[in-house]
Structure formats: structure tokens, C-alpha cells
Amino acid sequence: MGFHDVENRAWKELVPGVRVRTFWGEEMLVAHVEVDEKAIVPLHSHPHEQGGMVISGEMEFIVDGITRVVKAGESYIIPGNVEHQAIGLKYSQLFEIFCPVREEYKF
């Protein structure tokens, strides 16, 4: 259990234009993500379930070949092992949850 000050947590750049601040417990990891306009999270997959909500901005997600624009206030669930990518249509902030914990996001 713990309480964290998101504003004072360091950022980690995942790919150019995509930054993340993460917090984790035993079974899940939460992430505050910033995505610059036109930044691309390349097509990838991982065994973790991924859920998220766009806090501000607008993103294009391609999940299992299906393209969808997701705007502020909308959410998404990506099953484990499903290929997906994302493109920042505008500067965006996201809140994401991964289960189980993504070890490479612990920093």
C-alpha cells in the first residue's frame, strides 16, 4: 500500500514523444502517460491486459486490426497478446492499468 505524488514522479520516455510515470503493487501497475501530437507507439503485443482512459486529447488506436479514435473521457481495454498501436492525434494524457505488473515499466 502506498500514496504517491504523481507530479513529483520522474518521467521515462518509452518512444520519442511518449512519456510515462508508473506506480505498482503486487498484481497491477498504473501509468500516467503523455503522448505528443503525431507520436507513434509502434505495433506491439504483450501478455498483460491493458486498460486505459484518455484524460485529455485524442488518440488513434489500432487494436487487432480495428482502428478507433478515442477522445477525452473515453476508455479502452486491450486483451493480453493482442497486437496494437497508438498515434497521438493531439497532445494527450492517458491513465492506464496493466495486469500483471509490466516489469520493464518499473523504474
NORJO-V910493 format. One record per residue. RES is the residue in one letter. BURIAL is 1 if it has 16 or more other ideal C-beta (glycine too) atoms within 10 Angstrom, else 0. D_CENTER is the distance of its C-alpha to the mean C-alpha in Angstrom with 1 decimal. Layout:
RES;BURIAL;D_CENTER / RES;BURIAL;D_CENTER
This chain:
M;0;22.2 / G;0;21.3 / F;0;20.5 / H;0;18.4 / D;0;18.7 / V;0;15.2 / E;0;17.1 / N;0;18.9 / R;0;16.2 / A;0;15.9 / W;0;13.1 / K;0;12.3 / E;0;12.0 / L;1;10.1 / V;0;11.9 / P;0;14.1 / G;1;12.7 / V;1;9.1 / R;1;9.2 / V;1;7.7 / R;1;9.9 / T;1;10.0 / F;1;12.7 / W;1;14.0 / G;0;17.0 / E;0;18.9 / E;0;17.0 / M;1;13.4 / L;1;10.7 / V;1;8.8 / A;1;6.5 / H;1;7.3 / V;1;5.6 / E;1;8.4 / V;1;9.0 / D;0;12.8 / E;0;14.9 / K;0;15.4 / A;1;12.8 / I;1;11.9 / V;1;9.4 / P;0;12.4 / L;0;13.3 / H;0;12.6 / S;0;12.7 / H;0;12.6 / P;0;14.6 / H;1;12.0 / E;1;11.3 / Q;1;7.8 / G;0;8.0 / G;1;6.6 / M;0;8.6 / V;1;9.2 / I;0;11.2 / S;0;12.9 / G;1;13.4 / E;1;13.0 / M;1;10.9 / E;0;12.5 / F;1;11.0 / I;0;13.4 / V;1;13.3 / D;0;16.5 / G;0;18.2 / I;0;17.7 / T;0;16.5 / R;0;15.4 / V;0;14.8 / V;1;12.6 / K;0;13.9 / A;0;13.8 / G;0;14.5 / E;0;13.4 / S;0;11.1 / Y;1;10.2 / I;0;10.8 / I;1;10.6 / P;0;13.4 / G;0;13.8 / N;0;15.4 / V;0;14.6 / E;0;14.1 / H;1;11.4 / Q;0;10.4 / A;1;9.1 / I;1;11.4 / G;1;11.6 / L;1;14.8 / K;0;15.0 / Y;0;13.6 / S;1;10.6 / Q;0;8.9 / L;1;6.1 / F;0;6.5 / E;1;4.9 / I;0;7.6 / F;1;8.7 / C;0;12.4 / P;0;14.3 / V;1;13.1 / R;1;11.6 / E;0;14.5 / E;0;13.4 / Y;1;10.8 / K;0;13.8 / F;0;15.5
